[in-house]
Amino acid sequence: MKLNNFGWNEKWESQFEKAKKAYQNPKQLKPMEAARVTAVFADRYRIQTKGGEKEAQVSGKMIFENLYAAKNPTVGDWVVVDYNENGPSVIKEVLPRLSCLQRQEADGIDAQVIGANVDLCILVQSVIGDFSIARLDRYIAMVWDAGSVPMVILSKTDLATEEDVREKVNSLEAAFPGVDILAVSAITQIGIASLWSYLEPSKTYMVLGSSGVGKSTLLNLLMGEEMMKTAEVREEDQKGRHTTTHRQMFTLKNGALYIDTPGMREVGLFNYQGVDKAFKDVETLAKHCKFADCKHQQEPGCAVAEAMEAGSLTEDRWESYLKLKAEEKIHRRKQILLQKKVAKKKIKRQKNHYKDYKRGGGKEEKELNQWCCR
């Protein structure tokens, strides 16, 4: 299998050649290889090498040195590996990412990386039950911040009337100008041909959305066989159960790389740089206010207030913008806490190194003792 089929190009080749020099040993019979992470299972990985698919694990050095969780490999990453034919290969380093989708840990201050080097991020919402523009605000801000491009799929259109579908599509187009919106149905196959036109060979696509919106059903349809199990949603609220338990990359029949992901209950942003781009319409309005320091409350000449009165800016969208801006202030405090946490880890590890040295447990002293005892 050629790595070119998985997005390998001259830029990645150049990055790999620079990185592997740090690990090459003259006595090593087999040189380091490049690979792409195609699946993540807790502390195990599946990688695609030029020799085929392999199991892998991260090196002890990476475990020790990666103080930030976001530095660990994730699906879509290109990595430097010490290839092992008889067992798991060892991941030595992650090559610099072109894009990185990440969210705030649910009960922590660190980032959880969802995927890397994604060309187009497909955000799926069901036409009934799951539909929420406020939630899409978060998804789209996260995608823009990642350095990727968002598109929105409105699924299960066979469960709603044409009028209802058209109304929801119009509301999405008004809320997210410049973002492609596509209405599809896996049952009637409406919109599927249009979706195929977005999927190009060797390009990487990631699908995100809540449980029960039809992500796995869509994957099975595109693959032409059941790759992921599906489950019925609850009748009373149209919410689904988690059927996908890990993030995994699949190669579609046309050569496109398609990453399926588990349903996301919460979309907490880790960075807020994408908010301004997600709310470009609001930011543009704010620039036209009479006063530069306008609070958009009762000031005269407030362009935001005028737009809300005219109906060109909805109250829900304005409230969603304010909520994310308020969260950004909390996020700054979490960033400070994360920096302190990492600083403490560094100090602790430096102390441990010193203790190892005092006990004769340092690497150099161990090698010296081993040599002297021969």
C-alpha positions as CSV (number, residue, x, y, z in Angstrom):
1,M,0.0,0.0,0.0
2,K,1.4,3.4,-1.0
3,L,1.5,6.1,1.7
4,N,0.5,8.5,-1.1
5,N,-3.0,7.0,-0.9
6,F,-3.1,8.2,2.8
7,G,-2.2,11.8,2.0
8,W,1.6,11.5,2.0
9,N,3.3,14.2,-0.1
10,E,6.6,16.1,-0.4
11,K,5.9,18.3,2.6
12,W,5.4,15.3,4.9
13,E,8.5,13.7,3.4
14,S,10.6,16.8,4.2
15,Q,9.2,16.9,7.8
16,F,9.9,13.2,8.2
17,E,13.5,13.5,6.9
18,K,14.2,16.2,9.5
19,A,12.6,14.3,12.4
20,K,14.1,10.9,11.8
21,K,17.7,12.1,12.1
22,A,17.3,12.3,15.9
23,Y,16.6,8.6,16.1
24,Q,18.9,7.0,13.5
25,N,21.5,4.8,15.0
26,P,24.5,3.6,12.9
27,K,24.1,0.1,14.4
28,Q,20.4,0.0,13.7
29,L,19.7,-2.5,10.8
30,K,16.4,-1.0,9.9
31,P,15.8,2.7,9.5
32,M,12.9,4.6,11.0
33,E,9.7,4.7,9.0
34,A,6.8,7.1,8.5
35,A,3.3,6.0,9.3
36,R,-0.2,7.5,9.7
37,V,-2.3,6.8,12.8
38,T,-5.6,5.3,11.6
39,A,-7.2,4.3,14.9
40,V,-6.9,5.0,18.6
41,F,-7.8,2.5,21.3
42,A,-6.9,4.0,24.8
43,D,-3.1,3.5,24.9
44,R,-2.9,1.4,21.7
45,Y,-2.8,2.6,18.1
46,R,-3.3,1.3,14.7
47,I,-1.0,2.7,12.0
48,Q,-0.6,2.5,8.3
49,T,2.9,2.0,7.1
50,K,4.2,1.3,3.6
51,G,4.3,-2.4,4.5
52,G,0.6,-2.4,5.6
53,E,-1.4,-2.0,8.8
54,K,0.4,-2.5,12.1
55,E,-0.3,-2.2,15.8
56,A,1.8,0.4,17.7
57,Q,2.5,2.0,21.0
58,V,4.2,5.2,22.1
59,S,7.8,5.1,23.3
60,G,8.6,5.4,27.0
61,K,10.4,8.7,26.3
62,M,7.2,10.1,24.7
63,I,5.2,9.1,27.8
64,F,7.7,10.7,30.0
65,E,8.2,13.9,28.0
66,N,4.6,14.7,26.8
67,L,3.4,16.9,29.6
68,Y,0.4,18.0,27.6
69,A,-2.1,15.4,26.6
70,A,-2.5,17.1,23.2
71,K,1.1,16.1,22.3
72,N,0.1,12.4,22.2
73,P,-0.7,10.8,18.8
74,T,-4.2,10.9,17.6
75,V,-6.1,9.6,14.5
76,G,-4.8,11.4,11.4
77,D,-1.3,12.1,12.7
78,W,1.8,11.3,10.7
79,V,4.4,9.8,13.0
80,V,8.0,8.5,13.1
81,V,8.0,4.8,14.0
82,D,10.6,2.2,14.9
83,Y,9.1,-0.6,12.8
84,N,8.8,-4.1,14.3
85,E,7.8,-7.0,12.1
86,N,7.2,-9.3,15.1
87,G,5.2,-7.1,17.4
88,P,3.9,-3.6,18.0
89,S,5.9,-0.9,16.4
90,V,7.1,2.0,18.6
91,I,6.0,5.6,17.8
92,K,8.9,7.9,18.5
93,E,7.5,11.3,17.4
94,V,4.5,13.1,16.0
95,L,5.2,15.2,12.9
96,P,3.9,18.9,13.1
97,R,0.2,19.0,12.4
98,L,-1.4,21.0,9.6
99,S,-4.7,21.1,11.6
100,C,-5.7,19.9,15.0
101,L,-9.3,19.4,16.2
102,Q,-9.4,19.6,20.0
103,R,-11.9,20.3,22.8
104,Q,-11.8,21.0,26.5
105,E,-11.7,17.9,28.7
106,A,-15.1,17.4,30.3
107,D,-13.7,17.4,33.9
108,G,-10.3,18.9,33.5
109,I,-8.2,21.7,32.2
110,D,-6.2,19.9,29.5
111,A,-7.2,19.5,25.8
112,Q,-8.6,16.4,24.3
113,V,-7.4,16.0,20.7
114,I,-10.1,14.5,18.4
115,G,-8.2,14.4,15.1
116,A,-5.4,15.9,13.1
117,N,-4.6,16.8,9.6
118,V,-8.2,16.9,8.6
119,D,-9.0,18.7,5.3
120,L,-12.8,19.0,5.7
121,C,-14.8,18.4,8.9
122,I,-18.4,17.2,8.4
123,L,-20.8,18.2,11.2
124,V,-23.9,16.1,11.3
125,Q,-27.2,17.1,12.9
126,S,-30.5,15.3,12.6
127,V,-33.5,17.2,11.1
128,I,-35.5,16.1,14.2
129,G,-34.6,15.9,17.9
130,D,-30.9,16.9,17.6
131,F,-31.2,20.1,15.6
132,S,-29.5,23.0,17.4
133,I,-27.9,26.1,15.8
134,A,-26.3,27.0,19.2
135,R,-24.5,23.6,19.3
136,L,-23.3,24.1,15.7
137,D,-21.9,27.5,16.7
138,R,-19.5,25.6,19.0
139,Y,-18.6,22.9,16.4
140,I,-17.9,25.5,13.7
141,A,-15.8,27.7,16.0
142,M,-13.8,24.5,17.0
143,V,-13.2,23.6,13.3
144,W,-12.1,27.1,12.3
145,D,-9.8,27.2,15.2
146,A,-8.3,23.8,14.2
147,G,-7.2,25.1,10.8
148,S,-9.7,22.9,9.0
149,V,-12.9,23.7,7.0
150,P,-16.4,22.9,8.2
151,M,-19.5,21.8,6.3
152,V,-22.9,20.8,7.8
153,I,-25.0,17.8,6.9
154,L,-28.7,17.7,7.9
155,S,-29.5,14.0,8.2
156,K,-32.6,11.9,8.4
157,T,-34.6,14.2,6.0
158,D,-37.0,11.3,5.3
159,L,-38.4,11.8,8.8
160,A,-39.6,15.4,8.1
161,T,-41.6,17.2,5.5
162,E,-40.0,19.0,2.6
163,E,-41.1,22.3,4.1
164,D,-39.6,21.6,7.4
165,V,-36.3,20.5,5.8
166,R,-36.2,23.7,3.6
167,E,-36.9,25.9,6.6
168,K,-34.0,24.3,8.6
169,V,-31.6,24.5,5.7
170,N,-32.5,28.2,5.2
171,S,-31.9,28.9,8.9
172,L,-28.5,27.2,8.7
173,E,-27.5,29.1,5.6
174,A,-28.5,32.4,7.3
175,A,-26.6,31.5,10.5
176,F,-23.4,30.3,8.8
177,P,-22.7,32.2,5.6
178,G,-20.0,30.6,3.5
179,V,-20.4,27.2,5.1
180,D,-21.7,24.5,2.8
181,I,-25.0,23.0,4.0
182,L,-26.3,19.6,2.7
183,A,-29.6,17.8,3.5
184,V,-29.3,14.0,3.1
185,S,-31.2,10.8,3.8
186,A,-29.5,7.3,4.1
187,I,-33.0,5.8,3.5
188,T,-34.1,7.7,0.3
189,Q,-30.4,8.5,-0.6
190,I,-31.4,12.1,-1.2
191,G,-28.2,14.3,-1.2
192,I,-25.8,11.3,-1.2
193,A,-24.6,12.0,-4.8
194,S,-23.9,15.6,-3.7
195,L,-22.0,14.4,-0.7
196,W,-19.8,12.2,-2.9
197,S,-18.8,15.3,-4.9
198,Y,-17.0,16.6,-1.8
199,L,-15.1,13.5,-1.1
200,E,-11.8,13.4,-3.0
201,P,-9.2,10.7,-3.1
202,S,-6.4,10.9,-0.5
203,K,-8.1,13.8,1.3
204,T,-9.0,13.4,4.9
205,Y,-12.6,14.0,6.2
206,M,-13.8,13.7,9.8
207,V,-17.4,13.3,10.9
208,L,-18.6,14.9,14.2
209,G,-22.0,15.0,15.8
210,S,-24.1,13.7,18.7
211,S,-25.1,10.1,19.2
212,G,-28.0,9.0,17.1
213,V,-27.6,11.5,14.2
214,G,-26.7,8.8,11.7
215,K,-22.9,9.1,11.5
216,S,-22.3,5.3,11.5
217,T,-25.2,4.8,9.1
218,L,-23.7,7.3,6.7
219,L,-20.3,5.5,6.9
220,N,-21.9,2.1,6.2
221,L,-23.7,3.6,3.2
222,L,-20.5,5.2,1.7
223,M,-18.5,2.0,2.3
224,G,-21.2,-0.2,0.8
225,E,-21.0,-2.6,3.8
226,E,-21.6,-2.5,7.6
227,M,-18.4,-1.2,9.1
228,M,-20.0,0.2,12.3
229,K,-22.9,-1.1,14.3
230,T,-26.0,1.2,14.4
231,A,-28.8,1.4,17.0
232,E,-32.3,2.9,17.1
233,V,-32.8,6.3,18.8
234,R,-35.2,6.7,21.7
235,E,-38.7,7.5,20.5
236,E,-39.5,10.2,23.1
237,D,-36.5,12.5,22.5
238,Q,-34.8,11.1,19.3
239,K,-31.5,10.6,21.3
240,G,-29.2,7.7,20.4
241,R,-26.8,5.4,22.2
242,H,-23.0,5.3,21.7
243,T,-22.4,2.7,19.0
244,T,-19.0,4.0,17.9
245,T,-16.5,3.6,20.7
246,H,-13.3,4.8,19.1
247,R,-12.0,7.1,16.4
248,Q,-11.0,5.3,13.2
249,M,-10.0,6.1,9.7
250,F,-11.6,4.2,6.7
251,T,-10.7,4.3,3.0
252,L,-13.8,4.8,0.9
253,K,-14.2,3.1,-2.5
254,N,-13.1,6.3,-4.3
255,G,-9.9,6.6,-2.1
256,A,-11.2,9.3,0.2
257,L,-10.1,9.0,3.9
258,Y,-13.1,9.1,6.2
259,I,-12.7,9.3,10.0
260,D,-15.7,8.1,12.1
261,T,-16.0,9.3,15.7
262,P,-18.0,8.5,18.8
263,G,-21.0,10.8,19.6
264,M,-20.1,14.0,21.5
265,R,-22.3,15.0,24.4
266,E,-20.4,18.2,25.2
267,V,-18.5,20.6,22.9
268,G,-16.4,22.6,25.3
269,L,-13.9,24.8,23.3
270,F,-10.3,24.6,24.3
271,N,-9.3,27.6,22.1
272,Y,-11.6,30.6,21.2
273,Q,-9.7,32.0,18.2
274,G,-12.3,30.4,15.9
275,V,-15.3,32.2,17.6
276,D,-14.8,35.4,15.7
277,K,-14.7,33.6,12.3
278,A,-17.8,31.5,13.3
279,F,-19.6,34.7,14.2
280,K,-18.2,36.8,11.4
281,D,-21.6,38.4,10.8
282,V,-21.8,39.6,14.4
283,E,-18.2,40.9,14.4
284,T,-18.9,42.8,11.2
285,L,-22.0,44.4,12.8
286,A,-20.1,45.4,15.9
287,K,-17.6,47.3,13.8
288,H,-20.3,49.6,12.5
289,C,-21.5,50.7,16.0
290,K,-21.3,54.5,16.5
291,F,-18.9,54.1,19.5
292,A,-15.8,51.9,19.4
293,D,-16.4,50.7,23.0
294,C,-20.1,50.0,22.5
295,K,-21.4,47.4,25.0
296,H,-24.4,46.6,22.7
297,Q,-26.9,47.3,25.3
298,Q,-28.6,50.7,25.2
299,E,-26.0,52.9,23.5
300,P,-27.2,55.1,20.7
301,G,-26.1,54.1,17.2
302,C,-25.6,50.4,18.1
303,A,-25.5,48.4,14.9
304,V,-26.1,45.1,16.8
305,A,-29.3,46.4,18.4
306,E,-30.5,47.8,15.1
307,A,-29.9,44.5,13.4
308,M,-31.8,42.6,16.1
309,E,-34.7,45.0,15.8
310,A,-34.8,44.6,12.1
311,G,-34.6,40.8,12.4
312,S,-31.4,40.3,10.5
313,L,-29.7,39.1,13.7
314,T,-31.7,36.7,15.9
315,E,-31.7,36.9,19.6
316,D,-30.7,33.3,19.9
317,R,-27.6,33.9,17.8
318,W,-26.6,37.0,19.8
319,E,-27.1,35.0,23.1
320,S,-24.9,32.2,21.8
321,Y,-22.2,34.7,20.9
322,L,-22.3,36.3,24.3
323,K,-22.2,32.9,26.0
324,L,-19.0,31.9,24.1
325,K,-17.4,35.2,24.8
326,A,-18.1,34.8,28.6
327,E,-16.7,31.2,28.5
328,E,-13.5,32.6,26.9
329,K,-12.7,34.5,30.1
330,I,-13.1,31.3,32.1
331,H,-10.9,29.6,29.6
332,R,-8.1,32.0,30.2
333,R,-8.1,31.1,33.9
334,K,-8.0,27.4,32.9
335,Q,-5.0,28.1,30.7
336,I,-3.1,29.6,33.7
337,L,-4.0,26.5,35.8
338,L,-2.8,24.2,33.0
339,Q,0.5,26.1,32.8
340,K,1.0,25.7,36.6
341,K,0.2,22.0,36.4
342,V,2.8,21.5,33.7
343,A,5.3,23.5,35.6
344,K,4.8,21.4,38.7
345,K,5.3,18.2,36.6
346,K,8.6,19.5,35.3
347,I,9.9,20.3,38.8
348,K,8.8,16.9,40.1
349,R,10.5,15.1,37.2
350,Q,13.7,17.1,37.7
351,K,13.7,16.1,41.3
352,N,13.2,12.5,40.3
353,H,16.1,12.7,37.9
354,Y,18.3,14.0,40.7
355,K,17.2,11.2,43.1
356,D,17.9,8.6,40.5
357,Y,21.4,10.0,40.1
358,K,22.0,10.0,43.9
359,R,20.9,6.4,44.1
360,G,23.1,5.4,41.2
361,G,20.0,5.0,39.0
362,G,21.0,7.5,36.3
363,K,21.5,6.1,32.8
364,E,25.2,7.1,32.6
365,E,26.0,5.6,36.1
366,K,24.1,2.4,35.3
367,E,26.1,1.9,32.1
368,L,29.4,2.7,34.0
369,N,28.5,0.1,36.7
370,Q,27.6,-2.5,34.1
371,W,30.9,-1.9,32.3
372,C,33.0,-2.1,35.5
373,C,31.3,-5.4,36.6
374,R,32.3,-7.3,33.4
